[in-house]
Amino acid sequence: MKHLVILLIVTAICIPAFAKDECQQTATYKIYSNAFLSQETGDVGGYELALKPPTGDSYEALLYVYEGVPTLAGIPLVGNRHGASVSLEGDWRQELVEYPSKRNITQTLHVRLKGRISGSHFRGAVQIDQDSSPLLLKLVNHTWLCSPQAIARRSKANDDD
């Protein structure tokens, strides 16, 4: 019988200084989000796009993908804009542990993001490797990681350690 290989994402321990740096970095960015906290499970889901103020027609951005545990570091994306249309791409490096061998591996997934920006929304699609999903993100003041609720949770978790 063949053994099933299960991959688990290694979650970094929340380091307040790292989170603080992310919050300082994205403070001047436009943030678009559909992130949510599940009251039932405590998991964070959704996406966030942090767009750095453009340089000419060029954009730099961070994409946060939330699948249960909040992502502490955004996926760096670069691209162009043409009017309200934005096209960005980059690589997402994930540090994983392969089970049952417990061997550390790195997985790199190519990410593409295309859409249109309005005054209050980003509407488009994200493609991670071969999987594509539509996106509707609304303009918010900060990333989920930098929300007062998330900062309070990190502080409590660090106090419990």
Secondary structure as the mmCIF struct_conf table of DSSP 4:
data_model
#
loop_
_struct_conf.conf_type_id
_struct_conf.id
_struct_conf.beg_label_comp_id
_struct_conf.beg_label_asym_id
_struct_conf.beg_label_seq_id
_struct_conf.end_label_comp_id
_struct_conf.end_label_asym_id
_struct_conf.end_label_seq_id
HELX_LH_PP_P HELX_LH_PP_P1 LYS A 2 VAL A 5
STRN STRN1 ILE A 6 ILE A 9
HELX_LH_PP_P HELX_LH_PP_P2 VAL A 10 CYS A 14
HELX_RH_AL_P HELX_RH_AL_P1 PRO A 16 THR A 26
TURN_TY1_P TURN_TY1_P1 ALA A 27 THR A 28
BEND BEND1 TYR A 29 TYR A 29
STRN STRN2 LYS A 30 SER A 33
STRN STRN3 PHE A 36 LEU A 37
TURN_TY1_P TURN_TY1_P2 GLN A 39 THR A 41
STRN STRN4 VAL A 44 LEU A 51
HELX_LH_PP_P HELX_LH_PP_P3 LYS A 52 PRO A 54
STRN STRN5 THR A 55 THR A 55
TURN_TY1_P TURN_TY1_P3 GLY A 56 ASP A 57
STRN STRN6 SER A 58 GLY A 68
BEND BEND2 VAL A 69 VAL A 69
HELX_LH_PP_P HELX_LH_PP_P4 PRO A 70 THR A 71
BEND BEND3 LEU A 72 ALA A 73
HELX_LH_PP_P HELX_LH_PP_P5 GLY A 74 GLY A 74
STRN STRN7 ILE A 75 HIS A 82
TURN_TY1_P TURN_TY1_P4 GLY A 83 ALA A 84
STRN STRN8 SER A 85 TYR A 99
TURN_TY1_P TURN_TY1_P5 PRO A 100 LYS A 102
STRN STRN9 ARG A 103 ILE A 117
BEND BEND4 GLY A 119 SER A 120
STRN STRN10 HIS A 121 ILE A 128
TURN_TY1_P TURN_TY1_P6 ASP A 129 GLN A 130
STRN STRN11 ASP A 131 VAL A 140
BEND BEND5 ASN A 141 HIS A 142
HELX_RH_3T_P HELX_RH_3T_P1 TRP A 144 CYS A 146
BEND BEND6 SER A 147 SER A 147
HELX_RH_AL_P HELX_RH_AL_P2 PRO A 148 ASP A 160
#
